[in-house]
Amino acid sequence: MNQQTSVKDIFGKAISAYYHQKDKTDITVHSPDFDDDVIPVPYLFRDYAEMPPLEQKALQLCAGHVLDVGCGAGSHSLYLQQEKKLEITAIDTSAGAVEISRLRGIKEVRNIDFFELKDEKFDTILMLMNGSGIIGKLKNLDKFFKKAKELLNTNGKILLDSSDLSYLFDRDEDGGIWVDSEAAYYGELEFKVTYKGESSDYFDWLYIDFQTLKFAAETNNFSCKLIKEGKHFDYLAELQPLNQ
């Protein structure tokens, strides 16, 4: 969850209300570019069997000391800690989400932004539920890869999912899409979230197509492998630093 959503901690309040009172009030997501959408809060508490295949595959590939970025209610971390017996460090910018993750049994969970981590090493950096979102904009990719390289052990890896939003655009006869060359990258979006009358500020969120991710990874001396594709133009990628 993006740093700016934590100003009023919309996610934290919703997660806490569901955990303590089984309050199923939705989180509503607003964007200037799309119709409103909702996040059903119970979905944030799903178990492994309820997760989509991309998430299940990512969890299967996790190894060693795992950093779960944007852990939310902690569902991914709980599976890795309890079923795979891995060492987990879960982080989220939502203080409320961190509190509930701790109450659910995650041993190491912290209220901190990914880019603020330092002097730590991990074998797997896990970034799910459009994990690329926290990068915000394409211009931040170099910063992201630099931080990831600092945090990864030798032979460490990033498991990240995202979506290619090009399916939202009209295609020409050759299958290509027309994009205004003066406009921002089509996967750079702004969102705000509301819950029970409270609203976050707008925050940047990045959806990135695989080829753009691969190019940025290679530019930053990372390998980038397509692991699995989903049914809704989503995909799971594995990224590893080269020549560590």
Residue frames relative to the residue before (quaternion, step in Angstrom):
aa qw qx qy qz dx dy dz
M 1.0000 0.0000 0.0000 0.0000 0.00 0.00 0.00
N 0.5257 -0.6846 0.4112 0.2932 3.54 -0.84 0.99
Q 0.6558 -0.5458 0.3590 0.3784 3.55 -1.14 0.74
Q 0.7054 0.5019 -0.2966 0.4032 3.59 0.81 -0.92
T 0.5785 0.5858 -0.3950 0.4076 3.62 1.13 -0.39
S 0.6325 0.5767 -0.3302 0.3978 3.56 1.19 -0.46
V 0.4160 0.7181 -0.4763 0.2905 3.63 1.23 -0.14
K 0.7777 0.1531 -0.0949 0.6022 3.58 0.96 -0.85
D 0.3568 -0.7860 0.4397 0.2482 3.56 1.35 0.13
I 0.0076 -0.8399 0.5410 -0.0434 3.54 0.75 1.11
F 0.6795 0.4829 -0.2963 0.4661 3.58 0.82 -0.97
G 0.6561 0.5354 -0.3157 0.4281 3.56 0.91 -0.90
K 0.6605 0.5039 -0.3087 0.4631 3.57 0.95 -0.84
A 0.6712 0.4937 -0.2998 0.4645 3.57 0.95 -0.87
I 0.6560 0.5085 -0.3042 0.4675 3.58 0.96 -0.88
S 0.6655 0.5046 -0.2992 0.4615 3.57 0.96 -0.87
A 0.6586 0.5146 -0.3118 0.4518 3.59 0.95 -0.87
Y 0.6596 0.4842 -0.3206 0.4772 3.57 1.02 -0.72
Y 0.6583 0.5229 -0.3170 0.4390 3.58 0.91 -0.87
H 0.7698 0.3864 -0.1989 0.4674 3.57 0.82 -0.98
Q 0.8246 0.2161 -0.0842 0.5159 3.60 0.94 -0.86
K 0.3901 -0.7203 0.4709 0.3274 3.60 1.31 -0.06
D 0.2660 0.7630 -0.5250 0.2673 3.56 1.13 0.81
K 0.1896 -0.8356 0.5118 0.0623 3.58 -0.48 1.22
T 0.2663 0.7774 -0.5290 0.2119 3.61 1.17 0.38
D 0.4420 -0.7216 0.4744 0.2428 3.59 -0.82 1.04
I 0.3631 -0.6128 0.6379 0.2928 3.49 -1.41 0.29
T 0.2144 -0.7787 0.5767 0.1230 3.59 -0.84 0.95
V 0.2191 -0.7772 0.5831 0.0893 3.55 -0.93 1.00
H 0.1090 -0.8027 0.5862 0.0165 3.56 -0.79 1.09
S 0.0170 0.7740 -0.6326 0.0214 3.57 -1.11 0.78
P 0.5236 -0.6305 0.4623 0.3385 3.60 -1.03 0.69
D 0.7246 0.4755 -0.2321 0.4415 3.59 1.15 -0.60
F 0.7926 0.2442 -0.1069 0.5483 3.60 1.20 -0.41
D 0.6123 -0.5125 0.4380 0.4130 3.52 -1.31 0.22
D 0.6285 -0.5305 0.4051 0.3993 3.55 -1.23 0.43
D 0.1186 -0.7616 0.6340 0.0635 3.54 -1.20 0.64
V 0.2895 -0.7553 0.5545 0.1955 3.58 -1.23 0.22
I 0.2435 -0.7034 0.6433 0.1790 3.52 -1.32 0.50
P 0.2773 -0.7493 0.5718 0.1864 3.62 -0.50 1.09
V 0.4466 -0.7391 0.4327 0.2590 3.59 -0.51 1.17
P 0.6044 0.5563 -0.3845 0.4211 3.67 0.95 -0.63
Y 0.5808 0.5969 -0.3726 0.4094 3.59 1.15 -0.59
L 0.6227 0.5521 -0.3356 0.4413 3.58 1.14 -0.60
F 0.6949 0.4357 -0.2525 0.5133 3.59 1.31 -0.28
R 0.3299 0.7891 -0.4737 0.2098 3.61 1.24 0.23
D 0.3727 -0.6931 0.5598 0.2595 3.56 -1.21 0.48
Y 0.7737 -0.3890 0.2335 0.4421 3.57 -1.32 0.18
A 0.6658 0.5265 -0.3084 0.4293 3.60 0.91 -0.92
E 0.6954 0.4683 -0.2654 0.4761 3.59 1.15 -0.58
M 0.5546 0.6263 -0.3917 0.3831 3.59 1.22 -0.19
P 0.5395 -0.6065 0.4620 0.3574 3.60 -1.11 0.59
P 0.6836 -0.5212 0.3253 0.3940 3.60 -1.17 0.54
L 0.6130 0.5513 -0.3655 0.4320 3.63 1.00 -0.68
E 0.6727 0.4800 -0.2977 0.4780 3.58 0.94 -0.85
Q 0.6335 0.5269 -0.3359 0.4563 3.57 0.95 -0.81
K 0.6524 0.5122 -0.3139 0.4620 3.58 0.94 -0.86
A 0.6426 0.5254 -0.3230 0.4546 3.58 0.96 -0.86
L 0.6666 0.4988 -0.3050 0.4624 3.58 0.93 -0.86
Q 0.6169 0.5427 -0.3422 0.4559 3.57 1.08 -0.69
L 0.7165 0.4671 -0.2468 0.4555 3.59 1.06 -0.77
C 0.4984 0.6601 -0.4329 0.3585 3.59 1.22 -0.22
A 0.0402 0.7932 -0.6049 0.0575 3.56 -1.05 0.80
G 0.8124 0.2840 -0.1976 0.4694 3.54 -1.26 0.45
H 0.7415 -0.3074 0.2939 0.5189 3.54 -1.11 -0.79
V 0.1508 -0.8282 0.5391 0.0264 3.57 -0.50 1.26
L 0.2018 -0.7272 0.6441 0.1245 3.54 -1.08 0.88
D 0.1467 -0.7836 0.6012 0.0559 3.58 -0.54 1.20
V 0.1702 -0.8222 0.5407 0.0513 3.57 -0.26 1.33
G 0.8113 0.0988 -0.1133 0.5650 3.58 -0.71 1.07
C 0.0713 0.8791 -0.4690 0.0455 3.54 0.92 0.96
G 0.2880 -0.7781 0.5185 0.2069 3.61 1.14 -0.39
A 0.8135 -0.1857 0.1701 0.5242 3.57 -0.83 -1.01
G 0.5873 -0.6597 0.3229 0.3400 3.57 1.30 0.13
S 0.3293 0.7955 -0.4724 0.1887 3.59 1.22 0.19
H 0.6683 0.4844 -0.3130 0.4699 3.60 0.92 -0.82
S 0.6651 0.5133 -0.3026 0.4501 3.57 0.91 -0.92
L 0.6334 0.5401 -0.3363 0.4405 3.57 0.98 -0.81
Y 0.6468 0.5087 -0.3253 0.4659 3.57 0.93 -0.84
L 0.6888 0.4890 -0.2883 0.4510 3.58 0.83 -0.98
Q 0.6816 0.4891 -0.2820 0.4654 3.56 1.01 -0.82
Q 0.7671 0.3978 -0.2032 0.4605 3.56 0.83 -1.00
E 0.7695 0.3697 -0.1917 0.4842 3.58 0.90 -0.92
K 0.7722 0.3221 -0.1831 0.5161 3.59 0.96 -0.81
K 0.3453 -0.7834 0.4596 0.2363 3.57 1.35 -0.09
L 0.3662 0.7339 -0.4891 0.2967 3.57 1.03 0.79
E 0.4995 -0.6049 0.5184 0.3403 3.54 -1.29 0.37
I 0.0875 -0.8290 0.5522 -0.0151 3.58 -0.63 1.15
T 0.0407 -0.7112 0.6980 0.0730 3.51 -1.21 0.71
A 0.1044 -0.8049 0.5838 0.0196 3.57 -0.53 1.20
I 0.0370 -0.8053 0.5916 0.0061 3.58 -0.93 0.86
D 0.0888 0.7639 -0.6378 0.0412 3.54 -1.24 0.56
T 0.4637 -0.6728 0.5002 0.2866 3.57 -1.15 0.60
S 0.5953 0.5330 -0.3647 0.4780 3.60 1.29 -0.05
A 0.3723 -0.7402 0.5179 0.2128 3.58 -0.56 1.17
G 0.6403 0.5350 -0.3240 0.4458 3.58 1.03 -0.76
A 0.6463 0.5107 -0.3160 0.4708 3.57 0.99 -0.82
V 0.6341 0.5316 -0.3223 0.4598 3.57 1.00 -0.84
E 0.6425 0.5292 -0.3215 0.4514 3.59 0.95 -0.88
I 0.6948 0.4610 -0.2829 0.4740 3.59 0.88 -0.92
S 0.6036 0.5465 -0.3583 0.4567 3.60 1.02 -0.69
R 0.6510 0.5057 -0.3070 0.4756 3.55 1.02 -0.82
L 0.6600 0.5038 -0.3060 0.4657 3.58 0.96 -0.85
R 0.6596 0.5022 -0.3038 0.4695 3.59 1.13 -0.62
G 0.6782 -0.5497 0.2723 0.4046 3.58 1.24 -0.03
I 0.4548 0.6623 -0.4836 0.3474 3.61 1.18 0.13
K 0.4220 -0.7609 0.4429 0.2162 3.55 -0.64 1.16
E 0.7975 0.1470 -0.0517 0.5829 3.59 0.92 -0.91
V 0.2419 0.7561 -0.5668 0.2202 3.57 -0.28 1.28
R 0.0579 -0.8368 0.5427 -0.0423 3.55 -0.80 1.06
N 0.3982 -0.6845 0.5644 0.2332 3.52 -1.23 0.67
I 0.3938 0.6951 -0.4912 0.3472 3.56 0.13 1.35
D 0.4697 -0.6557 0.5196 0.2820 3.54 -1.20 0.59
F 0.6208 -0.5703 0.3943 0.3660 3.59 -1.06 0.77
F 0.7169 0.4714 -0.2644 0.4404 3.58 0.85 -0.97
E 0.6385 0.5236 -0.3288 0.4583 3.60 1.25 -0.17
L 0.4947 0.6536 -0.4338 0.3739 3.60 1.25 -0.14
K 0.1197 0.7834 -0.6054 0.0733 3.57 -1.09 0.67
D 0.8291 0.2241 -0.1820 0.4787 3.53 -1.32 0.47
E 0.5938 0.5037 -0.3931 0.4891 3.57 1.01 0.85
K 0.1702 -0.7821 0.5921 0.0934 3.56 -1.21 0.51
F 0.0677 -0.7911 0.6079 0.0005 3.55 -1.07 0.85
D 0.4459 -0.6779 0.5157 0.2750 3.55 -1.25 0.46
T 0.7833 0.1034 -0.0532 0.6106 3.58 1.17 -0.62
I 0.1371 -0.7316 0.6606 0.0977 3.55 -1.02 0.87
L 0.1452 -0.8169 0.5578 0.0223 3.56 -0.50 1.26
M 0.0422 0.8000 -0.5921 0.0877 3.58 -0.70 1.13
L 0.0990 0.8303 -0.5325 0.1313 3.56 0.00 1.35
M 0.7357 0.3469 -0.3392 0.4726 3.55 -1.40 0.25
N 0.6628 -0.4602 0.2134 0.5509 3.51 0.89 1.16
G 0.0715 -0.8649 0.4968 -0.0105 3.48 0.67 1.25
S 0.5941 0.5744 -0.3676 0.4266 3.59 1.16 -0.48
G 0.4692 0.7248 -0.4229 0.2749 3.58 1.21 -0.38
I 0.6683 0.5338 -0.3152 0.4111 3.59 0.92 -0.89
I 0.5456 0.6106 -0.4063 0.4055 3.61 1.20 -0.30
G 0.3661 -0.8009 0.4112 0.2354 3.56 1.26 -0.47
K 0.7866 -0.1402 0.1490 0.5825 3.56 0.62 -1.19
L 0.6589 -0.5181 0.3658 0.4046 3.57 -1.20 0.49
K 0.6333 0.5635 -0.3426 0.4049 3.59 0.98 -0.79
N 0.6606 0.5128 -0.3044 0.4560 3.59 1.24 -0.37
L 0.4270 0.7362 -0.4529 0.2657 3.61 1.22 -0.08
D 0.6404 0.5195 -0.3382 0.4535 3.60 0.93 -0.80
K 0.6334 0.5246 -0.3146 0.4740 3.58 1.02 -0.83
F 0.6470 0.5253 -0.3135 0.4552 3.57 0.99 -0.86
F 0.6974 0.4658 -0.2859 0.4636 3.59 0.80 -0.95
K 0.6105 0.5413 -0.3530 0.4579 3.59 1.06 -0.67
K 0.6724 0.4813 -0.2951 0.4787 3.60 0.90 -0.91
A 0.6482 0.5219 -0.3271 0.4477 3.60 0.92 -0.85
K 0.6473 0.5155 -0.3241 0.4584 3.58 0.97 -0.80
E 0.6201 0.5417 -0.3325 0.4598 3.59 1.07 -0.73
L 0.7516 0.4446 -0.2068 0.4412 3.56 0.98 -0.90
L 0.6646 0.5356 -0.3058 0.4217 3.60 1.18 -0.39
N 0.4453 -0.6435 0.5596 0.2729 3.51 -1.15 0.75
T 0.6619 -0.4454 0.3963 0.4544 3.57 -1.30 0.15
N 0.8215 0.1344 -0.1697 0.5275 3.57 -0.90 1.04
G 0.3981 0.7120 -0.4824 0.3190 3.60 1.22 0.39
K 0.1866 -0.7982 0.5682 0.0722 3.56 -1.25 0.36
I 0.3155 -0.6831 0.6208 0.2199 3.51 -1.39 0.37
L 0.1087 -0.7428 0.6560 0.0780 3.57 -1.04 0.83
L 0.0624 0.8282 -0.5377 0.1452 3.54 -0.35 1.31
D 0.1237 -0.7801 0.6047 0.1021 3.56 -1.00 0.75
S 0.0554 0.7705 -0.6339 0.0372 3.53 -1.26 0.55
S 0.3513 -0.7165 0.5578 0.2283 3.56 -1.32 -0.16
D 0.3628 -0.6873 0.5864 0.2285 3.53 -1.24 0.61
L 0.2289 -0.8228 0.5092 0.1066 3.58 -0.35 1.24
S 0.3761 0.7434 -0.4871 0.2622 3.59 1.20 0.16
Y 0.5471 0.6243 -0.3980 0.3907 3.61 1.19 -0.41
L 0.6036 0.5731 -0.3523 0.4279 3.60 1.23 -0.33
F 0.6780 0.4974 -0.2785 0.4641 3.57 1.26 -0.32
D 0.5510 -0.5807 0.4819 0.3564 3.55 -1.25 0.51
R 0.2614 -0.7725 0.5627 0.1350 3.55 -1.07 0.79
D 0.4318 -0.6804 0.5202 0.2828 3.56 -1.16 0.61
E 0.7618 -0.3909 0.2545 0.4496 3.58 -1.30 -0.01
D 0.6974 0.4565 -0.2686 0.4828 3.59 1.13 -0.58
G 0.5934 -0.5994 0.3557 0.4026 3.56 1.27 0.06
G 0.5442 0.6203 -0.4076 0.3910 3.58 1.24 -0.02
I 0.3671 -0.7081 0.5519 0.2434 3.55 -1.27 0.29
W 0.3740 -0.6981 0.5586 0.2465 3.54 -1.20 0.60
V 0.0124 0.7887 -0.6125 0.0518 3.54 -0.74 1.12
D 0.4863 -0.6555 0.5017 0.2864 3.57 -0.94 0.93
S 0.3956 -0.7528 0.4763 0.2236 3.58 -0.54 1.16
E 0.6546 0.5056 -0.3102 0.4687 3.58 1.22 -0.41
A 0.6120 0.5772 -0.3445 0.4167 3.58 1.23 -0.38
A 0.6108 -0.5262 0.4343 0.4019 3.54 -1.29 0.27
Y 0.6702 -0.4671 0.3807 0.4333 3.58 -1.27 0.33
Y 0.5360 -0.6957 0.3802 0.2900 3.56 -0.81 1.03
G 0.6672 0.4926 -0.3111 0.4641 3.58 1.22 -0.27
E 0.5470 0.5854 -0.4073 0.4385 3.58 1.29 0.08
L 0.0437 0.8267 -0.5540 0.0874 3.56 -0.34 1.26
E 0.2834 -0.7053 0.6146 0.2112 3.50 -1.39 0.22
F 0.0249 -0.7895 0.6132 -0.0020 3.55 -1.01 0.81
K 0.0195 -0.7121 0.6882 0.1376 3.46 -1.45 0.11
V 0.2584 -0.7660 0.5694 0.1488 3.56 -1.18 0.50
T 0.1288 -0.7844 0.6036 0.0612 3.55 -1.12 0.75
Y 0.0119 0.7767 -0.6281 0.0461 3.52 -1.23 0.64
K 0.8489 -0.0942 0.0241 0.5196 3.55 -0.71 1.13
G 0.7759 -0.3901 0.1872 0.4590 3.56 0.84 1.00
E 0.6421 0.4840 -0.3321 0.4931 3.60 1.26 -0.11
S 0.1371 -0.8070 0.5730 0.0388 3.55 -1.05 0.77
S 0.3923 -0.6692 0.5739 0.2625 3.55 -1.15 0.68
D 0.5562 -0.5102 0.4958 0.4296 3.54 -1.31 -0.04
Y 0.5875 -0.5219 0.4498 0.4245 3.58 -1.26 0.17
F 0.0576 -0.7869 0.6142 0.0155 3.55 -1.10 0.75
D 0.5169 -0.6367 0.4828 0.3071 3.57 -1.22 0.60
W 0.0065 -0.7842 0.6192 -0.0392 3.56 -1.11 0.80
L 0.1987 -0.8258 0.5231 0.0702 3.58 -0.69 1.08
Y 0.0942 -0.7024 0.7034 0.0544 3.49 -1.02 1.01
I 0.0496 -0.8303 0.5550 -0.0139 3.59 -0.77 0.97
D 0.4132 -0.6974 0.5238 0.2617 3.58 -0.87 0.91
F 0.6510 -0.5707 0.3275 0.3785 3.56 -1.09 0.67
Q 0.6697 0.5126 -0.3272 0.4262 3.61 0.84 -0.85
T 0.6395 0.5058 -0.3235 0.4802 3.58 1.05 -0.70
L 0.6297 0.5211 -0.3217 0.4780 3.57 1.04 -0.79
K 0.6605 0.5196 -0.3041 0.4486 3.58 0.91 -0.94
F 0.6484 0.5121 -0.3165 0.4660 3.57 0.96 -0.85
A 0.6682 0.4928 -0.2992 0.4702 3.59 0.92 -0.90
A 0.6313 0.5340 -0.3293 0.4560 3.57 1.02 -0.80
E 0.6925 0.4773 -0.2815 0.4619 3.57 0.81 -0.98
T 0.6058 0.5519 -0.3418 0.4599 3.58 1.11 -0.70
N 0.7398 0.3763 -0.1979 0.5215 3.56 1.14 -0.71
N 0.5404 -0.6684 0.3711 0.3514 3.58 1.26 0.47
F 0.4788 0.5922 -0.4778 0.4380 3.54 0.96 1.05
S 0.3698 -0.6459 0.6002 0.2930 3.54 -1.22 0.46
C 0.1106 -0.7867 0.6055 0.0474 3.56 -1.19 0.55
K 0.0227 -0.8232 0.5648 -0.0540 3.55 -0.50 1.24
L 0.3698 -0.7023 0.5644 0.2269 3.56 -0.97 0.91
I 0.2186 -0.8153 0.5283 0.0920 3.57 -0.51 1.20
K 0.7990 -0.1272 0.1474 0.5689 3.57 0.82 -0.97
E 0.2325 -0.7535 0.5977 0.1448 3.57 -1.12 0.68
G 0.3512 -0.7383 0.5416 0.1957 3.55 -1.08 0.78
K 0.6615 -0.5276 0.3751 0.3786 3.54 -1.33 -0.08
H 0.7473 0.3820 -0.1986 0.5061 3.60 1.21 -0.30
F 0.6676 -0.5257 0.2831 0.4448 3.57 0.97 1.00
D 0.5015 0.6184 -0.4380 0.4174 3.55 1.22 0.53
Y 0.0807 -0.7983 0.5965 0.0194 3.57 -1.22 0.41
L 0.2995 -0.7042 0.6120 0.1997 3.51 -1.38 0.34
A 0.0828 -0.8007 0.5931 0.0149 3.57 -0.87 1.00
E 0.2187 -0.7321 0.6279 0.1483 3.52 -1.26 0.58
L 0.0673 -0.8060 0.5880 -0.0142 3.56 -0.76 1.08
Q 0.0076 -0.8046 0.5928 -0.0326 3.56 -0.95 0.93
P 0.4758 -0.6538 0.4977 0.3137 3.60 -0.99 0.78
L 0.3152 -0.7382 0.5684 0.1808 3.55 -1.08 0.76
N 0.8521 0.1722 -0.1185 0.4798 3.55 -1.24 0.57
Q 0.2033 0.7882 -0.5541 0.1745 3.56 0.88 0.90
